[in-house]
Amino acid sequence: MSATVETAVRSQVETDAAIRNARPLRLITCGSVDDGKSTLIGRLLWDTKAVKEDQAAALKGQKSIQQNELGLPDFALLLDGLQAEREQGITIDVAYRYFSTDKRSFIVADTPGHEQYTRNMATGASTADLAVLLVDARAGLLEQTRRHATIASLMGIRQFVLAVNKIDLVDYDRSIFEHISTEFRQLALSLGVTNVTPIPVSALLGENVVHSGHQSMPWYSGPPLIEALELATQRTAQAVGFRLPVQRVSRPNESFRGYQGTVAGGSVKPGDSVVILPSGTVANVRQIVTFDLVRNAAVAGDAITLVLDRPVDVARGDMIASVDAAPVSGLAFDAKLVALSEDAIAPGKRYWLKSSSRRQRVRVEPQSVLDLKSGQWSEAESLPLNAIGKVHLAFDETAIFDPYEANRETGAFILIDPDTNNTVAGGMITAKSGRIDGIGSGAKDRVLISLPADIADELLASEAFATLRDQIEIRRVSAQEARSVLDPID
């Protein structure tokens, strides 16, 4: 073997080993109801030998559910574990499964197609690297297909595999496959997604899932699904500075004070300068501690206790960040929402906003809603269930975010209805708002009064104001922020 060939072989072996040792690729299956998502993943698990022997024997023993002429069981039962799912033949909850090939390992989330379970689909998409979007070859793109594609793109997924399923039921018609592929590529482009791999498949027969379907589809020269997944890339680390949302202050004795949390971005090492937000206090990192050792550095995903070189006022919900690459803070932000409650997102209503370890009061002002049929944004005063909209957020106290595109951990949030404690929406920060007041155009006959903190607290605690609490805007701001509000008035 020549030196050149030997070098090439060694390089390929090292590359394959690196792929195998990397973290699993996380993917979701999504699309409209009855497009065959559970069947596709069940077939994928079956053909990659990821089904345990006892589970396979149990499925084969259920003669009442034999589904095809091959004598194989209903593959969807490998994913649909709830009794209601098996009775109705639908997916309700998100089912996570692990499987692997010689080249790579995977974690797949099978998400429901019904519109009423959109929140479950959004949950699966929030951690995925890639989306496998299924389309029934007989039906083409449907509204729910567009909704799932839009939510996946909002969640930052930039790789799609378009699985045109049930191709056998249209006699392997190439023109149908190409028409659906072209239509979806246009949708993907409107969402800012360019990485799309269309594959014609028959999940039931196993064609172009793990094994090639060339015999039935000689006109298709691309890879089967499993090969497309093996070649997919993971989401790269987002380019932001160090982020540590503080979960807990550790004070086991008078000589130790540490700030605990999971690193949400960037990296840190002893000696680095950090800023505590929202106070703006600057300190240096003295030590990084985990449950069993002292570390020289920490990166995104690490659960750590951070010890600083001086006493500072830090509480749960604060964020410790890089001095030279701090997140954005302010009283008003623009965002996109997916409405998840039957009660519409109403303008001006006060919600709890939960992001990382921080919970704050916020008013939501809907700006526009996405028409899933036309792909156009139109003005909206409220956001009904499953709507995707653009909103303006106005906070009572300083909020701390990164744009979602820059950091999905510090740019995502949920809205909680304070009356019911139900999660009513999931959202992604797009930018800090350029509006000066951050209150919203709907605020009429409103007066801004500046009081010393102790007097304001005493006033708000009085019985006279207790019944008016939800009608009063409270803004605890620094002198600099107050000046920025009042300067335009001078």
Buried (B, 14 or more C-beta within 10 A) or exposed (E): EEEEEEEEEEEEEEEEEEBEEEEBBBBBBBBBBBBBBBBBBBBBBBBBEBBEEEBBEEBEEEEEEBBEEEEBBBBBBBBBEEEEBBEEEBBBBBBBBEBBBEBBBBBBBBBBBBBEBBBBBBBBBBBBBBBBBBBBBEEBBBEBBBBBBBBBBBBBBBBBBBBBBBBBEBEBBBEBBBBBBEBBBEBBEBBEBEEBBBBBBBBBBBBBBBBBBEEBBEEBEEBBBBBBBBEBEEBEEBEBBBBBBBBEBBEEEEEEBBBBBBBBBBBBEBEBEBBBBBBEBEBEBEBBBEEEEEBEEBBBEBEBBBBBEEEBEBEBBBBBBBBEBBBBBBBBBBBBBBBBBEBBBBBEBBBBBBBBBBBBBBBBBBBBBBEBEEEEBEEBEBBBBBBBBBBBBBBBBBBBBBBBBBBBBBBBBBBBBEEEEEBBBBBBBBEBBEBEBBBBEEBEEEEEEEEEEEEBEEEBEEEEEEEEEEEEBEBEBEEEBEEBBEEEEE
